[in-house]
Amino acid sequence: MSETRQDYPAQRLSVAPMMDWTDRHCRYFHRQLSRDALLYTEMVTAPALVRGGALHLLEHSPEEHPVSLQLGGSDPQELAEAARLGAEAGYDEIDLNCGCPSDRVQSGTFGAVLMKSPERVAECCAAMIAAQPREVTVKCRIGVDDQEPRDALPRFLDRVREAGVRRVTVHARKAWLQGLSPKENRDVPPLDYGLVSEMREAFPELSLSINGGITSLDAAEAFLAEGFDGVMIGRAAYHDPGNILRLADQRIFGEGPVRDRAEVVGAMLPYIESELEKGARLHQITRHMLGLFAGLPGARAWRRHLSENAVAKAAGPEVVEEALALVTEGQSAAA
């Protein structure tokens, strides 16, 4: 077993970086459900930090750890400086985005398009590693456009390994930069778990996590049993956190106890109060909590009450307490 695999158990289960979703409020909420899972920021562009001085994008709560800062960029010096800023801000690791297929990312020559330039990625990673003390990781696809994944992926992994990267998360789909929307790129290209598994055998010194189409802890456990070092879950963890993140510590990390959903809501109330005092709006926080009771009696009332009332300018913690009371009523009626 590699040193990385021994030293970083949090990688066994992680929540994917998702634009407009995994902001700091989302991460604080997710941490109430799992103390062990690795959380990621939304992608933060290196130019925004280095040229734009947008250091507010690095804000996070100490309770979020372990948490990874995902950076987007393609300039080695700029990424090195952004990584240094991230390390100084206290992030546990720095991840380079080589998988996002959006037009905005393509126009900046980073994200999935970097799969076409493994030498540039290696140069970026080497600069990021040299600039600061945190682990540098990479999240990538199996290929883009007309690349043959069986050629492109091992060549890519070989270059980042030579640059000093020890941990990589592979989204087991190609990305089509022309012809498919970002949403379609999450579903349309076929999954090739087998190829990623072959890479695990071909690069035993790399710690590989798998991502793409994984929607349950059962599936995560199966991949871990197969020998993957980690599993990354995206939308399923966001939409159904009560059945994934809440149970993850016990099932994936072998420790508990499992937290009651109502306790999670109670734990969010002081945070909500504190953030509202700083100028946040309630819906900015509660929009991430809508799926907490998914599949349970009262879930619809919970979602509706928060969706309709948290947007009010004066909305406070009482809106969340009212929504929880509706869940309790729904569960009592169903009993």
Secondary structure, 3 states (H helix, E strand, C coil): CCHHHHHCHHHHEEECCCCCCCCHHHHHHHHHHCCCCEEECCCEEHHHHHCCCCHHHHCCCHHHCCEEEEEECCCHHHHHHHHHHHHHHCCCEEEEEECCCCHHHHHCCCHHHHHHCHHHHHHHHHHHHHHCCCEEEEEEECCECCCCHHHHHHHHHHHHHHCCCCEEEEECCCECCCCCCHHHHCCCCCCCHHHHHHHHHHCCCCEEEEECCCCCHHHHHHHHHHCCCEEEECHHHHHCCCCCHHHHHHHCCCCCCCCCHHHHHHHHHHHHHHHHHCCCCHHHHHCCCCCCCCCCCCHHHHHHHHHHHCCCCCCCHHHHHHHHHHHHHHHHHHC
